[in-house]
Amino acid sequence: MLLTIIGVSNDMDLVGIGLMFLAAIASLVLIYCSALVTSLWLLPTIGWLLLFSAFAKKTPLLWAGGVFILVGFFEDFIYGTQYLANWVQSRAANPNQYLIFEF
């Protein structure tokens, strides 16, 4: 509104101001949708960290990360599969993978 008042008072052409406002609103909606989908995608990892850090008396990050690494090691050693490693790679390979909408 302030830009419109300043533009009209200085005899400026205000043809694109509505489109700029709509683009700003659309980008905010897309950013919020992207943040929601990203948080849902990372929810199992956050849940794992919260679960093990809640039961640890000392060094909660070490317990959460250490148990995760041991489970991955034993899965590869005992079963010969790498499902956990593939799951981690799908969620942590590229930080730009969480950009769902891009202008």
TIDRENKE-571559 format. One line per 10 residues: number of its first residue (from 1); their letters; for each residue x, y, z of C-alpha. Coordinates in Angstrom, 2 decimals. Example, Ala and Ser with C-alpha at 12.3 -4.5 7.8 and 13.67 -1.06 7.14 Angstrom:
% TIDRENKE-571559
1> AS> 12.30 -4.50 7.80; 13.67 -1.06 7.14
END
This chain:
% TIDRENKE-571559
1> MLLTIIGVSN> 0.00 0.00 0.00; 2.82 2.38 0.84; 4.51 1.75 -2.51; 1.23 2.44 -4.30; 0.73 5.74 -2.49; 4.32 6.83 -3.16; 4.06 5.77 -6.81; 0.78 7.61 -7.43; 2.04 10.76 -5.71; 5.19 10.81 -7.88
11> DMDLVGIGLM> 3.34 10.06 -11.18; 4.93 6.63 -11.65; 3.48 3.80 -13.71; 2.24 1.02 -11.38; 1.42 -1.68 -13.92; 3.58 -4.48 -12.45; 3.09 -3.85 -8.73; 0.13 -6.25 -8.48; 2.05 -9.03 -10.20; 5.02 -8.48 -7.91
21> FLAAIASLVL> 2.74 -8.75 -4.88; 1.17 -11.96 -6.19; 4.61 -13.43 -6.92; 5.71 -12.63 -3.36; 2.62 -14.31 -1.90; 3.07 -17.35 -4.16; 6.72 -17.71 -3.18; 5.82 -17.60 0.52; 3.21 -20.33 0.04; 5.71 -22.48 -1.87
31> IYCSALVTSL> 8.38 -21.96 0.79; 5.98 -23.04 3.54; 4.92 -26.12 1.53; 8.57 -26.98 0.96; 9.35 -26.65 4.68; 6.40 -28.89 5.56; 7.40 -31.63 3.12; 11.04 -31.43 4.23; 10.11 -31.79 7.89; 7.95 -34.82 7.09
41> WLLPTIGWLL> 10.80 -36.33 5.06; 13.26 -35.91 7.95; 10.80 -36.92 10.70; 12.12 -40.51 11.14; 15.65 -39.19 11.67; 14.49 -36.59 14.16; 12.42 -39.23 15.96; 15.43 -41.55 16.21; 17.59 -38.78 17.70; 14.89 -37.78 20.17
51> LFSAFAKKTP> 14.24 -41.37 21.24; 17.83 -42.20 22.11; 18.67 -38.79 23.54; 15.71 -39.07 25.93; 17.06 -42.27 27.52; 20.75 -41.32 27.65; 22.09 -40.06 30.96; 25.34 -38.76 29.46; 26.36 -37.88 25.92; 22.96 -38.23 24.21
61> LLWAGGVFIL> 24.33 -37.45 20.75; 26.92 -40.20 21.10; 24.24 -42.71 22.05; 21.94 -41.68 19.23; 24.67 -41.71 16.59; 26.56 -44.70 17.99; 23.55 -46.99 18.14; 22.63 -45.93 14.61; 26.12 -46.77 13.32; 26.15 -50.10 15.20
71> VGFFEDFIYG> 22.76 -51.10 13.79; 24.03 -50.31 10.30; 27.22 -52.27 10.89; 25.40 -55.33 12.26; 22.89 -55.22 9.42; 25.72 -55.37 6.89; 27.69 -57.97 8.88; 24.84 -60.35 9.75; 22.39 -60.00 6.86; 24.67 -58.66 4.15
81> TQYLANWVQS> 22.19 -55.94 3.21; 22.51 -52.17 3.23; 18.95 -50.95 3.64; 19.86 -48.57 6.46; 22.80 -47.12 4.54; 20.61 -46.60 1.48; 17.99 -44.91 3.65; 20.57 -42.53 5.11; 21.99 -41.79 1.67; 18.54 -40.97 0.29
91> RAANPNQYLI> 18.00 -38.39 3.02; 21.45 -36.86 3.35; 23.08 -37.05 -0.07; 22.40 -33.55 -1.36; 21.21 -30.56 0.65; 19.51 -29.12 -2.44; 17.18 -32.12 -2.71; 14.86 -30.48 -0.20; 14.13 -27.60 -2.57; 10.82 -28.81 -3.91
101> FEF> 9.74 -25.66 -5.68; 12.23 -23.44 -7.44; 11.72 -20.18 -9.30
END
